[in-house]
Amino acid sequence: MKKTFLFTLMALITPCLCLASGDVTDQLLMAMKTYRVPVVGYAIIDHYKIVDAKTVSLNKALKTSNNTLFQAASISKSVTAYAALSLVDKNKIQLNKPANVYLNAWKITDNQFTKHHPVKVINLMDMTSGASVSGFAGYKNGKKLPSNIELLNGVAPANNLPVRIIYVPGSKYFYSGGTFQILQEIISRVSKQSFVKFMNGTVLKKLQMHNSIYQYPLTNKRLRSLAVPGFDGWSGKKIPGGWHNYACLGACGMWSTPINLAKFALNITSSYLGSPHGLISKNLARKMLTRQKNTSFGLGVVVAGAGKNLYFWKAGQNYGYHSLLIMFPNRGKGLAIMTNSETGDVVINYITAVIAHDYHWPYYFPFFDELIKSPDY
């Protein structure tokens, strides 16, 4: 993260935090105008429930509601991991078994890094698998999309390199989208369903995320009417075709809303606190929200803080879409925020600080970037 960015952001945040609590929307609109972000949606969690949710548009031509869909981008990884943990909870997957045990049509190629340390399922969720391909570029509308096997092998029409193990599994943190495509393959094989069918028909349904979907390209007219196009940032130009399509479903392929992401965070919290409404058991949820060895991740989410101030978070960045989900499970406080612009990350960091102040959050690290080393807590 560049120092100039930090100084600019701190200059914007500092005077705001001296103000009395006011309407979040007014301050959000100011930031949106400054950074040319056409649409922002947010859902604020307090006292373990959604207490405020709005989707705000600067552009009268972009009609929005709280059901407006954004690309959730890499927050999809967290949902994918949670889905895998639901299979762990049913003893269909074991976290400490080699991932290749659950793979068939495609397997992780052994090399010098895996000779004595095979990739375990748990490594796929805590970003220590050693797998390559940190992110995926997506595809312009109309372009042929690759299958997951083509993505993993890095062959046409995939536009990424092959997913290979480039570090000793478990030895270090390395952000990898490729690892979640491996997890997608495991989920499909173990559930004996296509990944799309399992996620949309089972997992999202159980989480009551009724306005979320793993689907590329969007073919349903109703869904298309609810999805806002992405913008490339300072130029104010819409991405040609409205957005890129992401065949890498497990890593970054979910469409969602802030309210639905907030429901997801609340469900993880329910599991963590032992509520029967949670998707997984309390013990497994506690493991999910425990930082694993040599990484800033728990299982599918970044974990920070400790004790009552423990929090988990995940950011999402697809071309033209930036988002953030953050939750304090022992405090009942959190936020889901989604934007449709390349400059959306600046607005997210700004308005998150405003909401943290207004809703009396405990200390948290305010600048989110998983591609750099996270601070120790």
N, C-alpha and C positions, 0 to 999 in steps of 0.2 A: 504494500500500500504506500503510495507516494506521500511524502511529508507535506507537500503543498495541499493535497486533498485534506489531510488531517487538520491543518491550520485553518483552511477555509471552512470546514465543517464545524470546528470548535468555535469559530467566530460567529457562526450562525446559531449554534446551540446556546452559547453562553448568555446572550441577552434574553433569550426566550425563557430560560429557567429562572429568571428573576421576576417573571410575571406571575400574577395570581392565576390559579387554574381557571381556564375558560373553555370555550368551545373548541374542541380538537379540530373540527372541520375548518374553521377559519384559519388556523395556523397551517393546516394541511394545504389549503388552497394557495396560501402565500408561497409555500415551498414548491408546489406544483407549477405555479406560474414562473417562479425563478428558474427552475430546472427543466421546464418544458416537458412535463410529464402529463399527458392528456387525461389518463384515468387512473385512479387509485381506489382500491377497496380495502377496508380494514374491519376487523372484529376484535373487540377488546374483551378480555376475560377478567372478571373480578369476583371474589367470593365463589369461585368454582362454577361460574355461569357466564354466558355471553351477555354483557350489560350494554353494549353499544356496537352497532354495525352499520356502516354506510359504504356505498360505492359512489364516488364523486367524479364528475366529468367536467373538464374545461371546455370541451368541444361539443357544441349543441348537436352536431351531426352524429355523435357517438352516444346513442341512447343506452342508458345503463340502469341496472337494478341490483339488488343484493344477490340475484341469481346470475349475474353476468360472469361468464367464464374467463379465466386467465390461464395461461400455461403455468402450472405449478413448478415446472422445471425440476431441479434436483431435490425438492421436497418430496418428489415421487419416490426417491430412494428410501426415505423414512417409512413411507406407507408400504413399500415393497418389503422392507425388513420386518415390519410389524406383521405382515401377511405370512412371511416365512416363520416368524416366532409362533404364530397361531398353529402352524404345522408341527413345530417343536413341542408345543404344549400338548399336542395329541400323540406324541411319541412317534410321529412319522418321520421326523428329522432329528438327529442328534448333533448338537453344536460342535462337539469335539471330534466328530468323525471327519475323515478326509472328504472334501467336496466331491471328488471323483466317484465316491461310492454311490452318489445320487445322480450321476450324469451318465448318459448313454450315447445319444446321437453325436454329441460333442464332449470331449474331455480336455481337461487341463493338460497341456504337454509338459512332461517332466523334463527338467534340465538341471544344471548345477545348483540352482537355488532351491529346488524341491527335493534333491536327493535324500537329504536327512530330515527335511521339514516339509511334509506335504501341506498343501493349502487345506485348512480346516474350514468348515462351514462358518464358524465364529469369525474367522479372519475376513470372510466376505462382508460381514456386517460392521466390523470395527475399523475398516480402512487399513488393515495390515496384511492384506492378502499378497501384496507385492505385484499385483496385476497392473498392466500398463493401460494406456488410453484414459487419461484423466477426464476428458470430456468429448462430446460429440457435436458436430457442426450442424446437424439437421439437414433438411432437403427442401428446396424451393417447391412450392405447390406445382403439381403436375409431374414432378420427377418420380421415377419408380423407386419404391422403398425396399430395402433389403429385408430378408428374414433375419431372425436372431442368430442363426448359424452363420449366415453371411457376415453379419456384424462381428461376431466372435472371431471369424477367420480373416476378416478384413479383405473380403473379395467383392467385386462388383455385384450389385450397384452400391455397396457400402463405400463410404468415403473416408473411412478411418483405417488405421493400421491394425494388424491382428492383435488380439488380446493375448499377451504372453506374460509370464512371471519374470520380473526384472529385479526383484529383491528377495531375500530370504523371507518366506512367510512368517509373520509375527514379529519381525525384527524392528520394523519402523513404520511410521505413519506415511502413507502416500495416497493422496486423493485420487481415486480411480472410479470412473463411470463404468469401465469395463467389468469391474468386479460385480456390479449389480446386474449386468447382463448374464453373468454366470449364475447369479442367484435367481434371476428370472427363469433360466433354463431348469434349475432344480425345482422351483415351485411348480412349474408346468408338469414336470415328470412325476413328482411326488403326488400332486393333487389329481393327476390323470385327466387334466383339463387344459385347454389353452390358457395361457397367462391372462389374456383379456377376459375370458369367461370366468375364471376364478376370481380375478380382482373385481370386476364389475358386478358379477352375479352373486358373489359370496362375501368378500371382504368389505367392499364399499357399502354394500347393503347392510351388513351387520353394524357398521360404524355410523349408519344413518347419514352417509355422505351422498345424499340423493342427487345432488347437482354436480357430482364429480364423475369423471369417466376416463378410462384409458382407451383412447381411440385416435388413430391417425390413418388417413386424413379424416377430418370431420365430414361425414356424409349426410347426417341427419339435419334437415333444414332448421328444425327447432334449435338444435345445439348451435348451429352456425349463427343464427340470429342473436344468440346470447353471448357469443364470443367477441371480445374486443380485439381489433388488430393491433399488432405490435408496432412501435415506432423506434427509429434508430437513434433518437436522442436529440442533440443540439440542433440538427438540421430541421427537425420537426416533420420529417418525411416518414410516411407510412412504409413499412416493409412491403416490397412487391408481393402481391398475393395475400397480404395481411399477416402472414406468419410463416415460419418454417415448420415442416412436419418432422417429427422425431420418432423414428422407428425403434429407438432404444427405450422401450416402454418402461422397463424396470428402473432404469437410471434417471429418466427425465420425461416420461411420456404421459403424465396425468394432467388433465384439465380440471380445475377446481375453482372454488370461491373462498373468500376469507372465512365465511361462516362455517363452511365444511372443514377447512383446515383447523379452525378453532375446535370443532367437534372432535377432530382427530386428536388434538392435544389433550382435550378433556377425557377422551377414552383411555389414552395412555396413563393419564393421571388416575383415573378410576382403577385401572389394573394395578398401578403402583400402590394405591391405598387399600387394595384388597376388596374393592367393590365388585359385586356380581355382574355389574354392567360392563366391566372391562372385558376386552377381547381375549386377554391372556391372564395367566395366574399371577398372583402377587409376587411370588418368588422370581418368576421369569421377568416380570416387569422391573423388579429391583435390579436384576442383572443387566437389563436393557439400559437402565439409567445409572450404571456404574462405569466409570472410565476404565477401559481395558488397558492391558500392558502395552507400553510404547506407543500410545495413541491418545488423541484428544476425544475420541469417540467412545460412546457406549456401544449399543447395537443399533445402528441406523440413524443415530442422532449424535450431535456434539453435546458433551456433558461438562458442565462447569459449576462453580460454586460448591458449597458443602452444607450439610445439615439442613436447617430450615431454609437456607438461602440457595439450596441446590436448584439448578435450572438446566433445561435441555433446549436445544435450538437446532434449526436447520435452515439454511438459505437456499434459494433457487435462482439460477441464472440461465435462461435460454435467450436466444437472440430476440431482443425486443421485449423481454419480460424479466422482471426482478421481483423476488418475493422473500418473505421472512416469516418463520414461525418460531416463537419463543414461549416457554412455559415454566413457571415456578410451581412444581407439584405440591410442595408443602405449604405454599402460601395461597394457592388458588388464584394466581394472577398470571396473565399472559396476553399474547397478541399474535394475530395473523394479519399480515399486510401484503397486498399484491399490487403490482404496477404493470403498465404496458409500455415501458420505455427503457432504452439503454441507460438513461440517466436516473432510473428509478431507484437505484441503490442509494444515491445521495439523499433522496426524499425519505427512504426507509430509515436510514440511520438518524436523520433529523427528527422525524415524527415519533420514532421509537423512544428517543430521549424525552420528548415532550410528554408522551403517555406515561413513561416510567416516573416522571416527576409528578404528574397529576394524580396517578393512582398509587403513589407511595411504594414503588418497587424497592426491594433491597438492592445492594450494589450488584452491578453486572458489568461485563466488558462491552462497551457500546459500539465498537467498530467490528463488523462481522466480515471475515474473509477466510474461508476454509482452505484456500490455496496457499496461504502463508502459515507459518507455525503458530499455533494458538498459544497464548500465555499459560503458564502453569498456575494452578490455584492451590 
